[in-house]
């Protein structure tokens, strides 16, 4: 994807359709079949969702930036067996674009385990930074929340923080920033709290063009049609719904490319709003 002089490249890790459908109680097959524009890209004729876990590689100016580093291989995730002990070939696909040593910045929209996994790699029994020359950027609000070891959160996410965030923090590679931080001239953060306390979207602006990567402000395009559909994985459901609607209102009817963190191919489109509500085209 070309955004002015910047490029954005998705790198697929693993299918997520079933997991996300289970995490959206309102997204029943019957209700999904009522949203005609989801087919065939984002749902099949039986109302089964299509989705995926992926990272995004942004090249802007002289910076190589990774956004959301997926689940990761060889992880024990006891309360998410579908994504436990993976061997996905993700890093082989990644290396066809960049070598890990080339990465200058790693951004995580939030610290759920499926967005931080490849921050680290197991080396002789120890989790080590995968991108040794990168600055890992997290929002201070997000880091502080997960560092408090919140008992109400899923074990997979507490493990993700311990294995994939703390090691890079302890290695001195982290920068804790505000929710509206300007990362580079072309890349900035947009505060979209609710799914987690310090959740952000990522805005790319270059040469009069723009794109936004949603993170988990919404999981699936069905939430474009129904912004009120929420997930029990939201830390604050009311605030998550507000952030989602604000994001849709801001970019609907604009030329900004809207990129979903978990969208199946095509991962990006333009938002419109008509008499029926929001749509992705």
C-alpha positions in Angstrom: 0.0 0.0 0.0 1.4 3.4 -1.0 0.7 6.4 1.1 2.5 9.4 -0.5 6.1 8.5 -0.2 5.5 5.9 2.6 4.7 2.2 2.1 2.7 -0.1 4.3 3.1 -3.9 3.9 1.0 -6.4 5.9 2.7 -9.7 6.9 0.2 -12.5 7.7 0.8 -14.7 10.7 -2.3 -16.9 11.4 -6.0 -17.1 10.7 -8.3 -15.4 13.3 -11.8 -15.8 11.9 -13.2 -18.3 14.4 -11.5 -16.6 17.4 -12.8 -13.2 16.5 -16.3 -14.5 15.8 -16.4 -16.2 19.3 -15.2 -12.9 20.8 -18.1 -10.9 19.2 -21.3 -12.3 20.7 -23.5 -10.3 18.4 -21.7 -11.5 15.3 -23.8 -14.6 14.8 -23.9 -16.3 11.4 -27.5 -15.0 11.0 -26.6 -11.4 11.8 -23.5 -11.5 9.6 -25.5 -12.7 6.6 -27.6 -9.5 6.9 -24.5 -7.4 6.0 -24.3 -8.1 2.3 -21.1 -6.0 1.7 -19.0 -8.2 4.0 -19.2 -11.0 1.4 -17.0 -12.5 0.0 -13.9 -10.8 1.4 -14.8 -10.6 5.1 -17.4 -13.4 5.6 -18.6 -16.4 3.6 -22.2 -17.2 2.5 -22.8 -19.1 5.8 -22.1 -16.0 7.9 -18.7 -17.2 9.0 -16.2 -14.4 9.6 -12.8 -14.1 7.8 -10.0 -12.5 9.7 -6.3 -12.8 10.4 -3.5 -11.8 12.7 -0.9 -9.7 10.9 1.9 -7.1 11.4 2.3 -4.0 9.4 5.7 -2.8 8.1 5.8 1.0 7.5 8.7 2.5 5.5 8.6 6.3 5.9 11.6 8.5 5.3 14.6 6.7 6.6 12.6 4.7 9.2 11.5 1.1 9.1 8.7 0.6 11.5 6.9 -2.5 12.7 3.3 -2.1 14.0 1.9 -4.9 16.1 4.1 -8.0 16.2 1.4 -10.7 16.3 1.3 -13.8 18.5 4.8 -15.3 18.0 6.0 -18.9 17.7 6.6 -21.4 20.5 4.4 -19.6 23.0 2.4 -21.4 25.7 -1.0 -19.7 25.8 -3.1 -21.9 28.0 -6.4 -20.1 27.8 -6.1 -19.6 24.0 -5.1 -23.1 22.7 -5.8 -22.1 19.1 -2.8 -19.8 19.2 -0.6 -21.8 21.5 2.7 -23.4 20.4 2.5 -21.9 16.9 4.9 -22.5 14.1 3.7 -20.1 11.4 6.6 -19.2 9.2 5.9 -15.6 10.0 9.6 -14.6 10.4 10.5 -16.3 7.1 7.9 -14.1 5.4 9.1 -11.1 7.3 12.7 -11.6 6.2 11.6 -11.5 2.6 10.9 -7.8 3.2 13.4 -6.7 5.9 16.0 -8.2 8.2 15.2 -7.8 12.0 18.3 -5.7 12.4 17.0 -3.1 9.9 14.0 -2.3 12.0 14.3 1.1 13.7 11.0 1.4 15.6 8.4 -1.1 16.9 5.0 0.2 17.7 2.3 -1.7 19.6 -1.2 -0.3 19.5 -1.8 -2.1 22.8 -0.4 -5.0 24.8 -2.7 -7.9 24.2 -0.6 -10.9 23.5 -1.5 -11.1 19.8 0.0 -7.6 19.2 3.3 -8.0 21.0 4.4 -11.6 20.4 7.4 -11.1 18.0 8.8 -8.3 20.2 11.0 -11.1 21.6 12.4 -14.5 20.5 13.4 -17.4 22.6 17.3 -17.7 22.7 18.8 -20.4 24.8 15.8 -20.4 27.1 15.6 -16.6 27.5 13.2 -14.2 25.8 15.4 -11.7 23.9 14.5 -8.6 21.7 13.8 -9.8 18.2 14.6 -6.3 16.8 17.9 -5.5 18.6 18.4 -2.1 17.0 14.8 -0.8 17.4 13.2 1.6 19.8 10.1 -0.1 21.2 7.4 2.5 21.6 4.5 1.9 24.1 2.1 4.4 25.6 2.9 5.1 29.2 -0.8 4.5 30.1 -0.8 1.1 28.5 2.5 0.0 30.1 1.5 1.2 33.5 -1.7 -0.8 33.4 -0.2 -4.1 32.4 2.8 -3.6 34.7 0.3 -3.6 37.6 -0.5 -7.2 36.8 -4.3 -6.8 36.6 -5.9 -9.9 37.9 -9.1 -9.4 35.9 -7.3 -9.8 32.6 -6.7 -13.1 30.7 -3.7 -15.2 31.6 -2.5 -15.1 27.9 -2.2 -11.3 28.1 -0.4 -11.3 31.4 2.0 -13.9 29.9 2.4 -11.8 26.8 3.4 -8.8 28.9 5.9 -10.8 30.9 7.5 -12.5 27.9 7.2 -9.9 25.1 7.2 -6.5 26.8 9.2 -6.7 30.0 12.3 -8.1 28.4 12.6 -5.2 25.9 11.9 -2.7 28.8 14.6 -4.3 30.9 17.0 -4.2 28.0 16.6 -0.4 27.9 15.0 -0.4 24.4 11.6 1.1 25.4 10.3 4.6 25.2 7.0 5.3 27.1 5.1 8.0 25.4 1.8 10.0 25.4 -1.3 8.7 23.6 -0.9 11.3 20.9 2.9 11.0 20.3 4.4 12.1 17.1 6.6 9.1 16.2 8.2 10.5 13.0 7.3 13.3 10.6 4.9 10.9 8.9 3.7 8.7 11.7 1.7 9.6 14.8 -0.5 8.0 17.5 -4.2 8.5 17.9 -5.7 7.9 21.4 -8.5 5.2 21.1 -8.9 3.9 24.7 -11.4 1.4 25.9 -10.3 -1.9 24.4 -7.3 -1.4 26.8 -6.6 1.8 28.8 -3.8 3.1 26.5 -4.9 1.7 23.2 -3.9 3.8 20.2 -4.4 3.8 16.4 -1.6 4.7 14.1 -1.9 7.5 11.6 0.4 7.7 8.5 0.5 11.0 6.6 2.7 11.7 3.6 2.5 14.0 0.6 -1.1 14.8 1.1 -2.2 11.2 1.5 -3.1 9.3 4.7 -3.8 5.9 6.2 -4.9 4.8 9.7 -4.2 1.4 11.3 -7.1 0.7 13.7 -5.5 -1.7 16.1 -8.3 -3.4 18.0 -10.5 -0.3 18.2 -12.5 -2.7 16.0 -11.8 -6.3 15.3 -13.7 -6.9 12.1 -15.5 -4.9 9.4 -18.8 -6.1 10.8 -18.2 -3.5 13.6 -18.1 -0.8 10.9 -21.7 -1.8 10.1 -22.5 -2.2 13.8 -20.2 0.0 15.9 -22.3 -1.0 19.0 -21.1 -4.6 18.7 -18.6 -5.0 21.5 -16.4 -7.8 22.9 -15.9 -9.0 26.5 -12.2 -8.5 25.8 -12.7 -4.7 26.1 -11.4 -3.3 29.4 -14.0 -0.6 29.3 -16.9 -1.4 27.0 -18.5 2.0 27.0 -15.3 3.8 26.2 -14.3 1.3 23.6 -17.6 1.8 21.8 -17.1 5.6 21.9 -13.6 5.3 20.5 -14.7 3.1 17.7 -17.5 5.5 16.7 -15.2 8.5 16.9 -12.7 6.7 14.6 -15.4 5.9 12.1 -16.9 9.4 12.2 -13.5 11.0 11.8 -12.5 9.1 8.7 -15.8 8.3 6.9 -16.1 10.2 3.7 -12.4 11.1 3.6 -9.7 9.8 1.3 -7.9 8.2 4.3 -7.1 4.5 3.8 -8.6 2.6 6.7 -6.6 -0.5 7.6 -7.9 -3.1 10.0 -5.4 -4.8 12.3 -7.3 -8.1 11.9 -9.0 -7.5 8.5 -8.7 -10.3 5.9 -7.6 -9.4 2.4 -8.2 -6.7 1.3 -6.9 -5.3 4.6 -7.7 -1.7 3.7 -10.5 0.4 2.1 -12.2 3.7 2.3 -15.0 4.4 4.9 -18.3 5.8 3.7 -21.5 6.7 5.6 -24.9 6.5 3.9 -28.5 6.1 5.0 -27.7 2.5 6.2 -24.7 3.5 8.3 -21.0 3.0 7.9 -19.4 0.8 5.2 -16.0 -0.1 4.0 -15.4 0.0 0.2 
